[in-house]
């Protein structure tokens, strides 16, 4: 969801220090609008001028969407590249002209309610229907030869995924960077907890209608509104070969992986078995060596050509045998100790699938003495902490957009009484974790509802503690995101917390560390603990939350451990 504002210099942003972040993000819009092709643009000096046309394209309900079309100067029918964006099609002049000079009719459209387009100014509300109708309009144009691809990043990737959800069979190829196939789980309500900073800041700075926030807040559960916009249940509708690019610290990290696996294994004709995935140690701004406070060697240069959208479309839309189809299916970065040049990890690998290597789900138990062990605890034991919504734990790094993201030294919050910290002994040998991380948390509360956050950290020998992945779960959604069920105060429940996926080798001498807490603000909306509907509270309740650390109720982390042999 890259940000854009028409008049960001005049905005009054008092909540968070966003001005520098907004400027940084605006400079990256062209990259994500254009996709992620390295600099291999056609030379405008050696090509005739590009022809640009404007259309007000009618949708099925009569609403017209502003659409720019960039055409090669030579007459004829061409393969078509389409991107649909909420960030103003005027920003797409460079990508549009570049596409035309590469021999494509390039279509850049303002989404509904944005800039030159009519309709309600709501985010992603009608992108399934509008995407379908736009493709059908393109097919009828004399400059279209019937071969259509789509491109774009962030919101431009989400519009592609929503188009795929429409079941339109005429899109043959896609190039997706940092997208979310599920608006509910990937973007707005991670673990059922509202992503406060991400959603509110993005909607406000992008100048969507205030009704957009009201709409999303009015659907706190995974109801019909979200289900119809979730591609995860409908991958059989997809018919496109695609490249999926994401980062372990990105706001849509798991969504990128889920879309790749869904297209690859459940997709319809043209999609199944024809996908590529690149995962790096990146935040929302991909192809960078710096993430948070860490610098990962050579992270900006994956060892293949799949990131090059021109080579991808040249093969999938023009039929050129340029070898890109023989590139590895999965290219992923394995993180490691960035302070030790001899440490394992910090390297690119390739594989035929995701998860990329066989891994054993290994239980690491949280013990009452605040340690982590592979040995199940025996005697009954619990740990308590007090969660006060008026004094929440600050968000420190992680998968964020408008506040500093990525791995950050967590020691400033580890001293808080409302953060339970569990730490292993120093590792005797390197430990590789590649795949999806989960926590099984046995817990109780004296409140009717609360949240549980779990974070995995890599502790360096000098004491620095860096967040690697994290997850959270709103207690009322512990059994189902569709049907809420409040807690019985004092009763123990098992909570399944999804920490998404990673790939890292914890170096010898490092320690594993796990946080358990109940808040992360402003990243996530603090739970008032009252059991009332979302944002219907007039008061808050201080909750006493209990974590169980015994043999019968074993709170534990499940790590996908890769055999080192």
Helices and strands as residue ranges (DSSP letters): G 8-10, H 19-34, G 44-46, E 51-58, E 64-71, E 78-85, G 89-92, H 93-101, E 105-110, H 127-139, E 144-153, H 155-165, E 171-177, I 183-188, E 189-190, E 193-194, H 196-205, H 210-217, H 224-227, G 231-233, G 235-237, E 241-247, H 253-266, E 275-280, E 290-291, E 294-295, H 309-316, G 324-326, E 330-334, E 347-351, E 360-366, E 372-373, E 382-387, G 389-391, H 411-414, E 420-423, E 431-445, E 451-459, E 465-474, G 475-477, E 493-506, E 511-517, E 543-548, E 556-562
